[in-house]
Structure formats: C-alpha cells, structure tokens
Amino acid sequence: MPRRRSAAPSQKGLLRVDVHGTLARHFVLPRLPDFLAEYPEIELYMSEGDRLVDLVREGIDCVLRVGDLQDSDMVARRVTMLTEMTCAAPAYIDCFGMPASVDVLDGHRMVGFRSSATGALLPLEFVRDGVVRHVDLPATVAVNGAESLVAAGRLGLGLIQVQRYHIESDLARGTLVAVLPDYPPTPTPVSLLYPRNRQLSPRVRVFIDWLVRVFASGQG
C-alpha cells in the first residue's frame, strides 16, 4: 500500500464523483484503499447513475460514463475501451444450436437491451474485417441493465452481448459460453467528464489521474 503523504491544502475535503455503478464496483472500489491511503485527507462521495448530470448545479466534480457520449459542453477524457462479446447459456445452445456465422442466425433469439438514452431496443452487433453488421432478432425479454441482461442470459432466454468483465466468472464456470467469437461487437468506450469552464482543484486532478492509471493497468 502506498506511503501516506502530507496533503496539500487543496488535496483535502470532499470530492464528489458520479459513476457507472457496476463498472465502479469492478474496477474502482477494489483499488480505492490505495487512493485513500495516498490522499488520506480527501473524503470521497460516490453517487451512482447513468444519466448526463448537471455537474455545476449538482455540485459534482466529475462523472464516469460508459458508451458513446452525447454532445455536451463538458470535457471528456477517454480512459479505456471495454471488450464486448456475444454469449449464451449452454441450455440455450442445446435448444437452438451453436451458430457458425452471422448468416445463420435465423431462428435464434436475443435478450433485448433497451437504450436508456433513446428507449430503442438495440440490435446485436458483429464486426468482421472492419465491417460492422447489425442484426435484429426476436426478443421475448428486454431489459435496460447489464446485470439483468447477464441474469437473463444465464437462464437461457437468448443471446446476449455484454462487456467481458461482467461475465468472466460465468465463462470460467461454464454458465455462459462464447458465441461467434470471430465476430465480436465493437468495444465500448469509458470516459471521464468534467466541466469545461471550471478550474479543476488539485484533489479532482489527482483523482482523475489515479483513475486513468487504474484502467490503464487493466486490473479490477
């Protein structure tokens, strides 16, 4: 654990961040003791959300978001790209078969994922030789959260596409299996956002720099 350092006056006090909850629990929280040991006089408040917050009005210093960003007047700093994959439960494969290519998905179904931004049901996405192909499949179940998506996939309710970090343990246990690994979805960006016209305090800056290092290390 890092040696405790004497904090500069501006590296004290409350730091408010808004995070994508699942991502924070996997990547950020396990490493947070290191940050607090290095900056022991910073008090951190983490709220969870997936909306475009008004940082100035709500008094939030920075936000961590997953996915393509809407236009805004905030500064966006990309910290990583998350690998995505298609998978399904063994019971689903037993029933519907393992597809050999995107061209033979007729008769398959997906667990639908509804966009929180648009409300639309997102198609499955497959990339081969740099070409992106979207496929709409019947969805008898639709969700708007990654944890529910994975849970529905485990139950054999359809094909799912999700960031790999969500399902590492499922893949290891065999409760989910990879489908069409040669046709992966495009990776998902993760970004930090903070106000363009607000001078960053040193405590915010050290947190941002630390968070970039956390994702660069690939550890969670």
FENBELFEN-V829949 format. One record per run of one state. SS is the DSSP state (a for helix, b for strand, c for the rest). FROM is the first residue (numbers start at 1). LEN is the number of residues. Records with the same first field share a line. If there is no record, write none. Layout:
BEGIN
SS: FROM-LEN ; FROM-LEN
END
This chain:
BEGIN
c: 1-8 ; 12-1 ; 20-1 ; 39-3 ; 49-6 ; 59-3 ; 67-7 ; 83-1 ; 89-1 ; 97-5 ; 105-4 ; 115-6 ; 123-1 ; 129-2 ; 136-2 ; 144-2 ; 155-4 ; 174-3 ; 180-8 ; 196-6 ; 218-3
a: 9-3 ; 21-18 ; 55-4 ; 90-7 ; 102-3 ; 146-9 ; 164-10 ; 202-16
b: 13-7 ; 42-7 ; 62-5 ; 74-9 ; 84-5 ; 109-6 ; 121-2 ; 124-5 ; 131-5 ; 138-6 ; 159-5 ; 177-3 ; 188-8
END
